[in-house]
Amino acid sequence: MEGLPFTPLAGADDGGHLGPPPAALALLAPDGVVVGWSREAEALVGYSAAQVVGRRAADLLVPPHADRDGTEERRPDPRLDGTRSAVVDVRHRDGHTVRVAVTLRPLAPASGADPTGRAPSAVLMAAELDELRWWETRQAMLQGLVTQSPVTLTIYGPGARLLWANESSVRELGGDLTASLGRSMTELFPGDVLTTQHLEPPEDFVQRILDTGEPVIDVHFRGRAPSDPRREHVWSSSYFRLLDGRGEPVGVCEQSIDVTDHYRAQQRLALLAEAGARIGATLDPSGTAAELAETAVPRYADAVLVDVAAEVLEGEEPKPVTAGDLVRVADSEAEPARVGERVAYAPGSSQAESLAGGRTTADAVAGTTRLYVPLIVRGTPWGLVTFVRGEASEPFDDGDRAVAEELASRTAVCIDNARRYRRERTSAFMLQSSLLPRSLPELSAVDAASRYLPADSHLGAGGDWFDVIPLSGARVGLVVGDVVGHGLGAAATMGRLRAMVRTLAELDLAPDELLARLNDQVARDASDQHAKGPDGSGAVGATCLYGTYDPASRTSTWAAAGHLPPAVVQPHGPVSLLRLPPGAPLGVGRLPYEGVDVALAAGSLVVLFTDGLVEARGQGVDVGLDRLAAVLGEQRGSSPDLLCAQIVAELAPEHVRDDATLLVVRTRALDARRVAAWELPSDPALVARARAMASEQLGRWGLDDLAFTTELVVSELVTNAIRHASGPIGLRLIRDRSLICEVSDSQHTSPHARYAGNDEEGGRGLFMVAQLTEHWGTRYMPTGKTIWAEQALPVG
């Protein structure tokens, strides 16, 4: 090249590694003429030294362009200060523009005179702008990782011994890197690996990464840092192998983040979630306290003690408890024999101060720390929970205190619910036993449970009721109702309504027709002045919900008279309220009621209730329904009886102003092997075939002893259907708690059993059926009627 020769700069980026981009150099005379040109400069702009030397450097710049107002863009001039003084656009030889960063450095003047005036006075260094910025960014990133990053970076060699650490890691190591160099990971951070994937010693763990080069991501370690030896920490660490310029492994880099706070927050949330699921399930004060201890030990505390006022265990609402009037109901650090003993705390003790002030206190004795958290219900301390941590455990911090208070608050609510449940159950026993079903029948159609909550009001008993009624064909009738008013009049009306519903249900009336007849009776009672008691507290109207469920077809039919619809939880489905036409309350109007058919899969939950349950705590019905849906969604797998208890515990008000009824059923389905159905054409010749099919089915069921009677029943019922109806005839046998025979046709005429004269050929069929079976009857459907007859199954 012409001009002064140059050699490439050392450290130029020749492989995309961490070196700077190649710098283009030009020597400039005092008047800005190029007197020297490097190969890097030629590569940058495409001009050789012969094409540039002797020309002004400014000639290579892209001419400035004029703005819209006619002024030219001002181009920054390089400064002789050694910094990146300007970013300029240079015209490449092939015509495109190259953005470059330039730096101008002065040169010491050469000794002697320069007759040509072309001695270099400055060196112009240039680099492609994007490459330079990329290199500077990487340098800043590397510098930040070493000095500013909150992520600890540590390099370990063979034997998991420390080789290097960034500033964040040095701080964690105690601030003295020199003292830590060469020490093993086990020596620096004694602790346990939390994850199960990598349980080998750290030395083997690091060596395996060195040997295989396979990175390891997100290993959680627990231990104590040299900078904070009293507190146990949790780190999330990742590892990868480092290679030197020859590709040889030199160490393993560890990237770690202290996730102690996040880990502990997760553990606390998990504990509170478990507490929500476990505490309060027994509806017993002592059982609730034991559930708290089982939840908290050993995940949160080493021991838990729970003391409550004696009145709580008796179902009474206690006065503010004192330190000398407590009963131990849970003690995880002592023998069970201590549970039930009286407990007294000395005046001035931390326990006494906690109860007197209604606040959390703490103390520490011989390495053991204790938190004392009062059980507060409606602003009044009812008891005390003591959380204990031994010398080997960390002391309680502010986060632990918040968890303790949340656990105690949840326990206090559950104990109060248990206390109220016990008291309400006791006070309602006599009324419930006299006016409501003493027990629910065992049926193949549903598994049922119920609760009745009597009112605390001075007005006396209310008129809420429920019932589970066995129906023909293994079906079941479900009913809840609410008589308006309180007192003996309302209770008496409730008893009459319950009896009427059972009578109408046993007539196999459809739900809408049953409510229509019930409405007429209530209207008559309301107009009868004698229906009121001496105090004038008789009931004026009532609401009612009635439904039937058939376990063979898994269908249900519902109708409502001004009553809240039932809540339904289908298996694997959401909680919903059935959409039913509201209907007028009983005794208020004479508008027709409308029935709705709903398919219910086996295992579905159906919850019937009165408004006293969901209008609790002075809130609207919508709030109560949302709370009910939340309980059903969370506890959908529980048994009906447990669900009743959980719903009562969650929704029952503190003071029951109105009585409430709850009926929870889980539907069942009759196995297909227990039901046999046929459709027969209206042909007298098929009566014999119907008898034969019924007899064959009884043989498969092992009920041959009933074959003769069943053949007679089938023969008479099918013959009647063929003689008096048209269209196809349905025959169905159901093996339930009895043997049920059903014959369906399209006619709505009602058959009657009667004595036939000696000279009459027919008329004896239904009379014979009535004599041969235990029960028989007729039920009507929109498409016709069904005549059914039941026989008892053989004993043994």
C-alpha positions in Angstrom: 0.0 0.0 0.0 1.1 3.6 -0.5 1.8 5.8 2.4 2.8 4.5 5.9 2.4 0.8 6.4 0.2 -0.6 9.3 -0.1 -4.1 10.8 -3.4 -5.5 12.1 -4.3 -4.7 15.7 -3.8 -7.4 18.3 -7.0 -8.8 19.8 -9.1 -8.2 16.8 -12.3 -10.2 16.7 -11.5 -13.1 14.4 -14.1 -15.6 15.6 -17.1 -13.9 17.0 -15.7 -14.2 20.6 -15.3 -11.5 23.2 -12.6 -9.4 21.4 -13.4 -5.9 20.1 -14.3 -5.5 16.4 -11.3 -4.8 14.0 -10.3 -1.1 14.0 -9.6 0.8 10.8 -6.7 3.2 11.1 -5.8 6.3 9.0 -3.0 8.7 9.5 -3.9 12.3 8.9 -1.7 15.3 8.0 -2.4 18.6 9.7 -4.6 19.7 6.8 -6.8 16.5 7.1 -5.1 14.7 4.1 -4.8 10.9 4.5 -1.1 9.9 4.6 -1.5 6.4 5.9 -4.2 3.7 5.4 -4.5 0.2 7.0 -5.9 -3.0 5.6 -8.8 -2.8 8.1 -9.7 0.6 6.7 -9.7 -0.9 3.2 -12.0 -3.7 4.4 -14.3 -1.2 6.1 -14.9 1.2 3.1 -13.6 -0.7 0.1 -10.9 1.8 -1.0 -7.3 0.7 -1.2 -4.4 2.8 0.1 -3.5 3.9 -3.4 -7.0 5.3 -3.8 -7.2 7.2 -0.6 -3.7 8.5 0.4 -3.3 12.1 -0.7 -7.0 12.8 -0.4 -8.8 14.6 2.3 -10.5 12.2 4.8 -13.6 14.4 4.7 -14.1 13.4 1.0 -15.1 9.9 2.2 -18.0 11.2 4.2 -21.5 11.1 2.9 -22.5 14.7 2.0 -25.0 16.2 4.5 -28.6 16.5 3.3 -30.8 19.5 3.6 -33.8 19.5 6.0 -37.2 20.6 4.8 -36.5 24.2 5.8 -33.4 24.3 3.6 -30.8 24.1 6.3 -28.1 21.4 6.1 -27.7 18.7 8.7 -24.8 19.6 10.9 -22.2 16.8 11.1 -20.3 16.4 14.3 -16.6 17.0 14.1 -14.1 14.5 15.7 -12.3 15.9 18.7 -8.7 15.2 19.6 -9.5 13.8 23.1 -9.2 10.1 22.6 -12.9 9.3 23.2 -15.5 8.2 20.6 -16.0 11.7 19.3 -18.5 11.2 16.5 -20.6 8.8 14.6 -20.4 9.6 10.9 -21.7 8.1 7.6 -19.0 7.0 5.2 -19.5 6.2 1.5 -18.4 2.7 0.7 -16.7 2.2 -2.6 -19.6 0.2 -3.9 -22.0 3.1 -3.1 -23.7 2.1 0.1 -23.4 4.0 3.4 -21.5 2.6 6.3 -22.1 4.1 9.8 -18.9 4.2 11.7 -17.7 5.4 15.1 -14.5 7.5 14.9 -11.9 8.5 17.4 -9.1 11.1 16.6 -5.9 10.9 18.6 -3.1 13.4 18.3 0.5 12.2 17.5 3.6 13.7 18.9 5.4 15.8 16.3 8.3 14.1 14.5 11.8 15.6 15.2 13.2 17.7 12.3 11.6 19.6 9.6 9.0 18.2 7.2 9.6 19.8 3.8 6.5 18.0 2.3 4.1 19.1 5.0 2.8 15.6 5.1 4.1 14.3 8.3 1.2 12.6 10.3 -0.2 14.7 13.1 -3.1 12.5 14.1 -4.4 9.0 13.9 -8.1 8.4 13.0 -9.5 5.1 14.4 -12.8 3.9 13.0 -15.0 0.8 13.5 -18.4 -0.3 12.1 -20.9 1.2 14.6 -23.2 -1.8 15.1 -20.3 -4.2 15.7 -18.7 -1.8 18.1 -21.9 -1.3 20.1 -22.4 -5.0 20.2 -18.9 -5.5 21.6 -19.4 -2.7 24.2 -22.8 -4.2 25.2 -21.1 -7.6 25.9 -18.4 -5.9 27.9 -20.9 -4.0 30.0 -22.8 -7.3 30.5 -19.7 -9.1 31.7 -18.7 -6.2 33.9 -22.2 -6.1 35.4 -22.3 -9.9 36.1 -19.0 -9.5 38.0 -19.8 -6.4 40.0 -23.5 -5.6 39.9 -25.6 -8.7 39.3 -27.8 -9.9 42.2 -27.3 -13.4 40.9 -24.4 -15.1 42.6 -21.9 -16.5 40.1 -19.3 -19.0 41.4 -16.8 -21.2 39.7 -15.9 -24.6 41.2 -13.1 -26.9 40.1 -12.6 -30.6 40.8 -13.6 -31.6 44.2 -16.2 -28.8 44.2 -13.5 -26.4 45.4 -14.0 -22.6 44.9 -12.0 -21.0 42.1 -13.7 -17.7 41.6 -16.8 -15.7 42.7 -18.5 -12.5 41.6 -19.2 -9.6 44.0 -22.7 -10.9 45.0 -21.2 -14.4 45.8 -18.4 -12.8 47.8 -20.9 -11.0 49.9 -22.7 -14.2 50.6 -19.4 -15.9 51.4 -18.8 -13.4 54.1 -17.0 -10.7 52.2 -13.5 -12.4 52.1 -12.9 -14.2 48.8 -9.3 -15.0 49.7 -10.4 -16.9 52.8 -12.9 -18.9 50.8 -10.8 -19.9 47.8 -9.9 -23.6 47.6 -12.7 -24.6 50.1 -15.3 -27.1 49.0 -19.0 -26.4 48.5 -19.8 -28.6 51.5 -17.5 -26.6 53.7 -18.9 -23.3 52.5 -22.6 -24.2 52.5 -23.4 -27.1 54.8 -27.0 -28.2 54.2 -29.3 -30.6 52.4 -30.4 -30.9 48.8 -34.2 -30.3 48.7 -34.8 -31.8 45.3 -34.8 -35.5 44.6 -33.0 -35.5 41.3 -29.5 -34.9 42.6 -28.7 -36.4 45.9 -25.0 -37.3 45.4 -22.3 -35.4 47.4 -21.4 -32.0 45.9 -18.0 -33.3 44.9 -19.5 -36.0 42.8 -22.1 -33.7 41.5 -19.6 -31.1 40.2 -17.3 -33.8 38.8 -20.1 -35.4 36.8 -20.8 -32.0 35.1 -17.1 -31.6 34.4 -17.0 -35.1 32.8 -20.2 -35.0 30.9 -20.7 -31.3 30.1 -24.5 -31.7 30.7 -25.9 -28.7 32.4 -28.2 -29.0 35.5 -31.0 -26.6 36.0 -32.9 -25.4 39.1 -31.5 -27.5 41.9 -32.8 -26.3 45.3 -30.3 -26.3 48.2 -31.0 -25.6 51.8 -28.2 -24.5 54.1 -26.6 -21.7 56.1 -24.6 -19.0 54.3 -21.3 -17.8 55.9 -22.7 -14.3 55.9 -25.8 -15.4 57.8 -25.0 -18.6 59.8 -28.0 -18.4 62.1 -30.7 -18.4 59.4 -31.3 -21.3 57.0 -31.5 -20.3 53.4 -32.8 -21.9 50.2 -31.1 -21.3 46.9 -32.2 -22.2 43.3 -29.0 -23.1 41.5 -28.1 -24.0 37.9 -24.7 -25.4 36.7 -22.8 -25.5 33.4 -19.3 -26.4 32.4 -16.6 -23.8 31.4 -14.0 -24.6 28.7 -10.7 -22.9 28.0 -9.4 -21.8 24.6 -8.3 -25.3 23.8 -11.7 -26.7 24.6 -10.5 -28.3 27.9 -12.9 -28.1 31.0 -11.6 -25.6 33.6 -14.5 -25.6 36.0 -18.2 -25.6 36.7 -20.1 -22.2 36.9 -22.9 -22.1 39.4 -25.7 -19.5 39.1 -27.7 -19.1 42.3 -30.6 -17.1 43.5 -31.6 -16.9 47.1 -35.3 -18.0 47.1 -35.7 -18.3 50.8 -38.5 -15.8 51.1 -40.3 -17.2 48.1 -39.9 -20.8 49.4 -41.1 -19.9 52.8 -44.1 -18.0 51.4 -45.0 -21.1 49.4 -44.7 -23.3 52.5 -46.9 -20.9 54.5 -49.5 -20.7 51.8 -49.5 -24.5 51.5 -49.9 -24.8 55.2 -52.8 -22.3 55.3 -54.4 -24.2 52.4 -54.2 -27.5 54.2 -55.5 -25.8 57.4 -58.5 -24.6 55.5 -59.2 -28.2 54.3 -58.5 -29.9 57.7 -59.5 -27.6 60.5 -63.2 -27.6 61.4 -64.2 -30.9 59.7 -65.3 -32.5 62.9 -67.7 -29.8 64.2 -66.3 -30.6 67.7 -64.3 -28.0 69.7 -61.7 -30.6 70.9 -61.5 -32.2 67.5 -61.0 -28.8 65.9 -58.1 -28.1 68.3 -56.5 -31.5 67.5 -56.8 -30.7 63.8 -54.9 -27.5 64.3 -52.1 -29.4 66.1 -51.9 -32.1 63.5 -51.7 -29.4 60.7 -49.0 -27.2 62.3 -46.7 -29.9 63.7 -44.0 -30.4 62.5 -44.2 -28.3 59.4 -44.7 -25.0 61.3 -44.0 -25.6 64.9 -42.4 -28.4 67.1 -45.5 -28.4 69.4 -48.9 -26.9 69.7 -51.1 -26.4 72.8 -54.7 -25.3 72.7 -56.7 -24.1 75.7 -60.3 -22.9 75.6 -63.0 -21.7 78.1 -64.9 -24.5 79.8 -68.2 -23.2 78.6 -67.2 -23.7 75.0 -67.1 -27.5 75.5 -70.6 -27.3 76.8 -72.0 -25.5 73.8 -72.5 -22.2 75.7 -71.2 -18.8 74.7 -68.6 -18.0 77.3 -67.8 -14.7 78.9 -64.3 -13.2 78.4 -62.0 -15.9 79.6 -59.4 -15.3 82.2 -55.9 -16.9 82.5 -57.2 -19.2 85.3 -60.3 -20.6 83.7 -59.2 -22.7 80.8 -59.3 -26.3 79.7 -56.6 -28.0 77.7 -58.2 -29.5 74.5 -55.0 -30.2 72.5 -51.4 -30.8 73.5 -48.9 -32.3 71.0 -45.9 -32.2 73.3 -47.4 -34.2 76.3 -49.3 -37.4 76.9 -52.9 -37.5 75.8 -53.9 -37.8 79.5 -53.3 -34.0 79.9 -56.1 -33.2 77.5 -59.2 -32.2 79.4 -57.3 -30.9 82.5 -57.8 -27.4 83.9 -55.1 -24.9 83.0 -54.2 -21.7 84.8 -51.6 -19.1 83.9 -49.9 -16.8 86.4 -50.9 -13.1 86.4 -48.3 -11.1 84.5 -47.2 -14.1 82.4 -47.0 -13.8 78.6 -50.0 -16.1 78.3 -52.1 -13.9 80.7 -51.1 -10.7 78.8 -52.1 -12.3 75.5 -55.6 -13.2 76.8 -56.0 -9.8 78.6 -55.0 -7.7 75.6 -56.3 -9.9 72.9 -53.0 -9.8 71.1 -50.1 -12.1 70.2 -47.2 -12.3 72.7 -43.9 -14.2 72.7 -41.1 -15.3 75.0 -37.9 -17.4 74.8 -36.6 -19.7 77.5 -33.5 -21.8 77.2 -33.4 -21.7 73.4 -37.1 -22.5 73.1 -39.3 -19.8 71.6 -43.1 -19.6 72.0 -45.9 -17.6 70.4 -49.1 -17.1 72.4 -52.0 -16.3 70.1 -55.5 -15.7 71.6 -58.6 -17.4 70.1 -60.8 -14.4 69.5 -64.5 -14.8 68.5 -66.4 -11.6 67.9 -63.8 -9.5 69.6 -63.7 -11.7 72.8 -60.8 -14.0 73.7 -62.2 -17.5 74.2 -58.9 -19.4 74.5 -55.2 -19.5 73.7 -53.0 -21.3 71.2 -49.3 -21.8 72.1 -46.9 -22.5 69.2 -43.5 -23.9 70.3 -40.2 -24.1 68.5 -37.2 -25.8 70.1 -33.5 -24.8 70.1 -32.8 -26.6 66.8 -35.5 -24.6 65.0 -35.3 -21.0 63.9 -37.1 -18.4 66.1 -40.5 -17.1 64.9 -40.2 -14.0 62.6 -42.9 -11.6 61.5 -44.0 -13.9 58.7 -44.4 -16.8 61.1 -46.4 -14.6 63.5 -48.8 -13.7 60.7 -49.3 -17.4 59.9 -49.9 -18.2 63.6 -52.5 -15.5 63.8 -54.2 -16.8 60.7 -54.2 -20.4 62.0 -55.6 -19.2 65.3 -58.3 -17.1 63.7 -59.4 -20.0 61.5 -59.4 -22.3 64.5 -61.4 -19.8 66.6 -64.1 -19.6 63.9 -64.3 -23.4 63.6 -64.4 -23.9 67.3 -67.2 -21.3 67.5 -69.1 -23.1 64.7 -68.7 -26.4 66.5 -69.9 -24.8 69.8 -73.0 -23.3 68.1 -73.7 -26.5 66.2 -73.7 -28.5 69.5 -76.0 -26.0 71.2 -78.4 -25.8 68.2 -78.6 -29.5 67.9 -79.4 -29.9 71.6 -82.1 -27.1 71.6 -83.7 -28.4 68.4 -83.9 -32.1 69.4 -87.4 -32.2 70.8 -89.0 -30.1 68.1 -87.2 -32.0 65.3 -88.1 -35.4 66.7 -91.8 -34.5 67.0 -92.4 -32.7 63.8 -89.8 -33.9 61.3 -88.8 -37.4 60.1 -87.0 -39.2 62.9 -84.8 -40.9 60.4 -84.5 -41.0 56.6 -85.5 -44.2 54.8 -82.8 -46.3 53.2 -83.5 -46.3 49.5 -81.8 -47.5 46.3 -82.5 -44.2 44.6 -80.5 -41.8 46.8 -78.2 -41.6 49.8 -79.7 -38.8 51.9 -78.8 -36.7 55.0 -80.5 -33.7 56.6 -80.2 -30.9 59.1 -82.8 -28.8 60.9 -81.7 -25.6 62.6 -84.3 -24.2 65.0 -84.6 -20.5 65.4 -83.2 -18.7 68.5 -85.9 -16.1 68.1 -88.3 -15.4 71.0 -91.1 -16.0 68.5 -90.6 -19.7 68.9 -90.4 -22.5 66.4 -90.9 -21.9 62.7 -92.4 -23.9 60.0 -89.6 -25.3 57.9 -89.7 -29.0 57.0 -88.2 -31.6 54.7 -89.0 -35.2 53.7 -87.8 -38.1 51.7 -90.7 -40.2 50.4 -90.4 -43.7 48.8 -92.4 -43.9 45.6 -93.4 -46.7 43.3 -90.9 -48.1 40.8 -88.0 -47.6 43.2 -88.4 -43.8 42.8 -88.2 -41.2 45.5 -89.9 -37.9 46.3 -87.8 -35.1 47.8 -89.5 -32.1 49.4 -88.6 -29.0 51.5 -91.0 -26.3 52.6 -91.2 -23.1 54.6 -94.4 -22.0 56.3 -94.7 -18.3 56.8 -94.6 -17.1 60.4 -93.5 -18.5 63.8 -95.1 -20.1 66.8 -97.4 -23.0 67.4 -99.6 -22.1 64.5 -96.8 -22.2 62.0 -95.5 -25.5 63.5 -99.0 -27.1 63.3 -99.4 -26.0 59.7 -96.0 -27.4 58.9 -97.1 -30.8 60.3 -100.3 -30.8 58.3 -98.5 -29.8 55.1 -96.0 -32.5 55.5 -98.7 -35.1 56.0 -100.6 -33.8 52.9 -97.5 -33.9 50.8 -96.8 -37.6 51.8 -100.4 -38.5 51.0 -100.4 -36.8 47.6 -97.0 -38.2 46.8 -98.1 -41.7 47.5 -100.8 -41.2 44.9 -98.0 -40.8 42.4 -99.0 -37.3 41.4 -96.6 -35.4 39.2 -94.8 -32.5 41.1 -96.8 -29.7 39.4 -100.1 -31.4 40.1 -99.1 -32.2 43.7 -98.4 -28.5 44.3 -101.6 -27.4 42.7 -103.6 -29.6 45.1 -101.5 -28.5 48.0 -102.1 -24.9 47.1 -105.8 -25.4 47.3 -105.6 -26.8 50.8 -103.3 -24.0 52.0 -105.7 -21.4 50.6 -108.6 -23.0 52.5 -106.6 -23.1 55.7 -105.7 -19.4 55.3 -109.3 -18.4 55.0 -110.3 -20.5 58.0 -110.2 -18.3 61.1 -109.9 -21.4 63.2 -106.5 -22.1 61.7 -105.0 -19.4 63.9 -103.9 -20.0 67.4 -105.0 -18.0 70.4 -102.1 -15.5 69.8 -103.2 -15.0 66.2 -99.8 -16.3 64.9 -101.2 -18.7 62.4 -99.5 -19.2 59.0 -100.9 -17.3 56.0 -98.9 -19.1 53.2 -95.9 -21.3 52.5 -93.3 -22.1 50.0 -92.5 -25.6 48.8 -90.1 -27.4 46.4 -91.0 -30.9 45.4 -89.2 -33.3 43.0 -89.1 -36.9 42.1 -86.1 -39.0 41.0 -86.2 -42.3 39.1 -82.9 -44.4 39.5 -83.8 -46.6 36.6 -84.0 -43.8 34.0 -81.9 -41.4 36.0 -84.4 -38.6 35.4 -85.9 -36.2 37.8 -88.9 -33.9 37.7 -89.2 -30.7 39.8 -91.8 -28.0 40.5 -91.6 -25.0 42.9 -94.1 -22.9 44.7 -92.3 -19.7 45.5 -89.3 -21.6 46.8 -85.6 -21.4 46.0 -84.5 -24.0 43.5 -82.2 -26.9 44.5 -78.4 -26.7 44.0 -77.1 -29.5 41.8 -73.6 -30.8 41.4 -73.3 -33.3 38.6 -70.2 -35.5 38.6 -67.3 -33.6 37.1 -69.6 -30.6 36.5 -70.0 -27.1 38.1 -72.3 -26.2 41.0 -75.5 -24.7 39.6 -79.0 -23.9 40.7 -81.8 -25.6 38.7 -83.7 -23.2 36.5 -87.3 -23.7 37.6 -90.4 -21.6 37.0 -90.8 -19.8 40.4 -94.5 -20.4 40.8 -96.6 -18.6 43.4 -96.3 -19.5 47.1 -98.9 -21.9 48.4 -102.1 -20.2 49.4 -101.3 -16.9 47.5 -102.7 -17.5 44.1 -104.3 -20.0 41.7 -101.9 -19.9 38.9 -100.8 -23.3 37.5 -97.5 -24.8 38.4 -95.0 -26.0 35.9 -92.8 -29.1 36.1 -89.3 -29.4 34.7 -87.5 -32.6 33.8 -83.8 -32.8 34.6 -81.4 -35.7 33.9 -79.2 -36.6 36.9 -76.2 -38.8 36.5 -75.4 -41.3 39.2 -73.5 -39.7 42.0 -75.0 -36.3 41.5 -75.5 -34.1 44.5 -78.9 -32.4 45.0 -79.2 -29.9 47.8 -82.6 -28.7 48.9 -82.8 -25.9 51.5 -84.9 -23.1 52.9 -84.1 -19.4 52.8 -83.1 -19.4 56.5 -79.9 -21.2 55.5 -78.7 -18.7 52.9 -79.9 -15.5 54.5 -77.5 -15.9 57.3 -75.2 -13.3 58.8 -77.4 -10.4 57.7 -76.5 -10.8 54.1 -78.6 -11.1 51.0 -79.7 -14.4 49.5 -77.2 -14.1 46.6 -74.3 -13.9 49.0 -75.5 -17.0 50.9 -76.0 -18.9 47.6 -72.4 -18.1 46.6 -71.2 -19.3 49.9 -73.2 -22.5 49.5 -71.8 -23.0 46.0 -68.3 -22.5 47.3 -68.7 -25.2 50.0 -70.2 -27.7 47.5 -67.5 -27.0 45.0 -64.7 -27.6 47.6 -66.3 -30.6 49.3 -68.2 -32.3 46.5 -66.6 -35.6 47.2 -67.8 -35.7 50.8 -70.7 -37.9 52.0 -74.1 -36.2 52.3 -73.9 -36.3 56.1 -70.5 -34.6 56.1 -71.6 -32.1 53.5 -74.6 -31.2 55.7 -72.2 -30.6 58.6 -69.9 -28.5 56.5 -72.6 -26.4 55.0 -74.1 -25.7 58.4 -70.7 -24.8 59.8 -70.1 -22.4 57.0 -73.5 -20.8 56.5 -75.2 -21.0 59.9 -75.6 -17.5 61.4 -74.3 -16.6 64.8 -77.9 -16.1 66.1 -80.5 -18.0 64.1 -83.4 -15.5 63.5 -85.3 -17.9 61.3 -85.2 -21.7 61.3 -83.5 -23.5 58.4 -83.8 -26.8 56.7 -81.2 -28.6 54.7 -81.6 -31.8 52.7 -78.6 -33.2 50.8 -78.9 -36.3 48.6 -76.5 -38.1 46.3 -78.3 -39.9 43.5 -77.8 -43.6 42.7 -78.7 -45.5 39.6 -80.1 -49.0 39.3 -77.7 -51.3 37.6 -78.9 -52.4 34.2 -78.8 -56.0 35.5 -81.5 -55.1 38.0 -83.9 -53.7 35.3 -85.5 -55.6 32.5 -87.8 -53.8 30.0 -89.7 -54.8 26.9 -92.0 -53.0 24.4 -94.9 -55.2 23.2 -97.3 -54.6 20.3 -101.0 -54.5 21.2 -101.5 -58.2 20.3 -103.3 -60.7 22.6 -101.2 -63.5 21.2 -98.1 -61.9 22.9 -99.5 -62.3 26.5 -98.0 -65.8 26.8 -94.7 -64.4 25.4 -94.8 -61.7 28.0 -95.3 -64.3 30.8 -92.4 -66.3 29.5 -90.0 -63.4 29.3 -90.8 -62.4 32.8 -90.3 -65.9 34.1 -87.0 -66.2 32.3 -85.8 -63.0 33.8 -86.7 -64.1 37.3 -84.7 -67.3 36.7 -81.7 -65.2 35.8 -82.2 -63.2 39.1 -82.6 -66.4 41.1 -86.2 -65.5 42.0 -87.9 -68.6 40.7 -90.1 -68.7 43.9 -91.9 -65.6 42.6 -92.3 -66.8 39.0 -95.8 -68.1 39.4 -97.2 -65.0 41.0 -95.4 -62.7 38.6 -96.7 -64.6 35.6 -100.2 -64.1 36.8 -99.6 -60.4 37.5 -98.0 -59.9 34.0 -100.8 -61.8 32.3 -103.5 -59.7 34.0 -101.9 -56.3 33.5 -100.8 -56.9 29.9 -104.2 -58.3 29.0 -105.9 -55.2 30.5 -103.6 -52.9 28.6 -104.3 -54.7 25.3 -108.0 -54.8 25.9 -108.5 -51.1 27.0 -105.6 -49.2 25.4 -104.1 -48.8 22.0 -100.5 -48.6 20.7 -97.4 -50.3 22.1 -97.3 -51.6 25.7 -94.4 -51.4 28.0 -93.4 -54.1 30.4 -90.7 -53.5 33.0 -89.4 -55.6 35.9 -87.2 -54.0 38.6 -85.3 -56.0 41.2 -85.0 -53.5 44.1 -85.7 -54.0 47.8 -88.8 -55.7 46.4 -89.8 -57.1 43.0 -91.6 -54.4 41.0 -93.7 -55.2 37.9 -94.9 -52.3 35.7 -97.1 -52.2 32.6 -97.5 -49.0 30.7 -99.9 -47.9 28.0 -101.0 -44.8 26.2 -104.4 -44.4 28.0 -105.2 -42.1 30.9 -108.3 -44.0 32.1 -108.0 -45.2 35.7 -108.5 -48.9 36.3 -110.5 -50.1 39.4 -110.3 -53.3 41.3 -113.8 -54.7 41.9 -115.7 -57.9 42.8 -117.0 -59.6 39.6 -120.3 -61.4 39.5 -120.5 -65.1 39.1 -121.8 -64.8 35.6 -119.2 -62.2 34.5 -116.2 -63.4 32.4 -113.9 -60.5 33.3 -113.4 -57.9 36.0 -111.3 -60.0 38.3 -107.8 -59.0 37.0 -106.9 -56.1 39.3 -108.7 -57.7 42.3 -106.4 -60.7 41.8 -103.3 -58.5 41.4 -104.2 -56.7 44.7 -104.6 -60.1 46.5 -101.3 -61.5 45.1 -99.0 -58.5 45.7 -98.2 -56.4 48.7 -98.9 -53.0 47.0 -100.2 -51.9 43.6 -101.2 -48.6 42.1 -101.3 -46.3 39.1 -99.3 -43.3 38.1 -99.9 -41.0 35.3 -97.5 -39.4 32.7 -98.1 -37.1 29.8 -97.9 -40.1 27.5 -100.3 -42.3 29.4 -100.3 -44.4 32.6 -98.3 -47.1 34.4 -99.9 -49.8 36.6 -97.4 -51.2 39.1 -97.4 -54.0 41.6 -94.8 -54.9 44.2 -93.9 -58.3 45.8 -91.6 -58.9 48.7 -88.3 -60.7 47.9 -87.8 -64.1 49.4 -86.0 -64.1 52.7 -82.5 -65.6 52.8 
